[in-house]
Amino acid sequence: MNDILLETVNLKKHFPTNAGVVHAVDDVTLQIRRGETLGVVGESGCGKSTLGRTIIRLYEPTEGDVKFEGKSIPGLKGKEFKKLQPNMQMIFQDPYSSLNPRMSVSNIIAEPIKVCNPSMNKAQRMEKVERTMELCGIPPRLFNVYPHEMDGGRRQRVGLARALALDPKFIVCDEPVSALDVSIQAQILNLLMDLQERQQLSYMFITHDLCVVRHISHNIMVMYMGQVVEYASREELFAHQIHPYTRALLSAIPTTDLNRRNQEKLLLKGEVANPINPAPGCRFAPRCPYASEKCREPQRLTEAAPGHFVACHACVT
Amino acid sequence: MGKFLEVKDLHVQYKTDESVVYALNGLTLDVEKGETVGLVGETGAGKTTLALSILKLLPEDVGKITKGSIYYNGTDVIAAGKNEMRRLRGEEISMIFQDPMTSLNPVLTVGEQIREVLVLHFPDMTKQEREKRVDEILTLVGIPPERKSQYPHQFSGGMKQRVVIAIALVAQPKLLLADEPTTALDVTIQAQILQLMKDLKQKLNTSMIFITHDLGVVMEFCDSVAVVYGGEVIERGTIEEIYVREKNHPYTEGLFNCIPDLGVDTHRLHPIEGEVLDPTLKPAGCKFADRCRYCRDNCKKSNPDMYHIGGTHFIKCYRYTDGEVQTNE
């Protein structure tokens, strides 16, 4: 049960631009076990989506390695990679733009099967589509319906069904619920968790919503400007956050708990700095209330408590 | 004479070629001077339509107020003419739109866009005075005044939202309609903007209608809450009355149950069954009846009235009017 399904080693993804090199993902090492969810949290532009896309090789990594069941992905060529690909799928953020408006629901879900499993005949394929639709709670009457005829929650279910059609082991969920209303959001979250229990799926759940992450994840990784600043199990992270950024992030969330009303907040000053050619030191330092001279040196992810990693010199010593 | 803003039994319809959309169905809402009301509801509940009706900015020929009244500080908004409305907008009532990325003009500098409001509403102001006001308001929202000659694309999302707030506030309106002003922003930036708006509200004593779907933001920011469903206010009360969660409309209860909260550990969320009401339908009974787990016969036959729970707390539900709840709990 405790075997590692996917890991990355010092993964980097840089984008060269006219203005300089954007360090979108810098030195990320992580592990995801079978049947577990890793929540990746961070603000817009911190590289969480790029990380997800690099892991399933929608982008080629600049440096570092991604291993799926021990096999290194970036080195795989042609057929070998195609064999592995069905195991890793992705759900996208926007249910409105991630579905082809000119394809019916059944065709959208059948498409990945056509691509990855061409030997299947049509009857088998359609049977698989029907089963997947049922699994995702899409009523059969929507079989021939087009995306524009459905609401956001239904569309996101179709996106999920498309990812599940190939029986993957690992799904990257890139903000799958942030475009949805709260009541629909809860339905999709429940569905994701049910599927995980039933099929031993592993998720990498990318979001900026800490409440959602707490609900769905086993482990949580906090990213800031392409780097991991804190990594711990869910219980550990919510019990005591160590990195100043994580603390500020948590304190910024509005809650519905009357007792926590008017509580003093750790307000951050300024905004995320420019990710082009960043300085070697801690990238959070310009906004950090505790920044000191030592923050100009590169920070390493260090184990502050068992299983709890932090990239901040001031927090570890 | 009465309330600062008084919306009474407002009905708004959108007519399209194929059908009629019933956006607001008898919405009633009062706002006191200096009060901040959180208007909560899901997509399509009619939140934005209400704001647009108050400003008379409903899309021409399509959107129409069919019944009801809006009084702002004694002025009948529905009867007001074009010139009167032009004066009201910006000077008395102004609006912050949802998306800071698209609500600014990309070919005008930020300074020009703020100045425009002053030119329209205070034509007597000298150029120097105007520049001074622009600098003042920019400082107030936390943007260095030197940046006024820059264009919107040179600002980040959070900064753009500050510009939008500056434009809305420069004429010192007495009523601000904020339509999901922080939804498009990150949490840390959201916290900054909310703090900023809180400070400004106190300084200028502005009344505000704060439209959002985020119950957490409402609790931190507003004085009172109005929950909207199917174009009606179904629950109204102060923050305390509603967030104590002792007596709530079944819909509000459902909303609370489907947010994962940081304080409590829940394994499963409890989503509200079914979907938002199709706005082209106009059921005779309670609009929430189809999704409500307490639904009974009379819920589908006629629409309940607002029932006074206590204090300023009102709920539109038969469970309270016929005393069912007291016997249950």
Interface residues (C-beta under 8 A of the other chain):
Chain A: E43 S44 D151 G152 G153 D181 V182 S183 I184 Q185 A186 Q187 L189 N190 M193 H208 L210 C211 V212 R214 H215 F238 A248 L249 L250 S251 A252 I253 P254 T255 T256 D257 L258 R260 R261 K265 L267 L268 E271 V272
Chain B: E42 T43 S156 G157 G158 M159 D186 V187 T188 I189 Q190 A191 Q192 L194 Q195 H213 D214 L215 G216 V217 V218 M219 E220 F221 I239 E240 Y243 V244 G254 L255 F256 N257 C258 I259 P260 D261 L262 G263 T266 R268 L269 H270 P271 I272 E275 V276
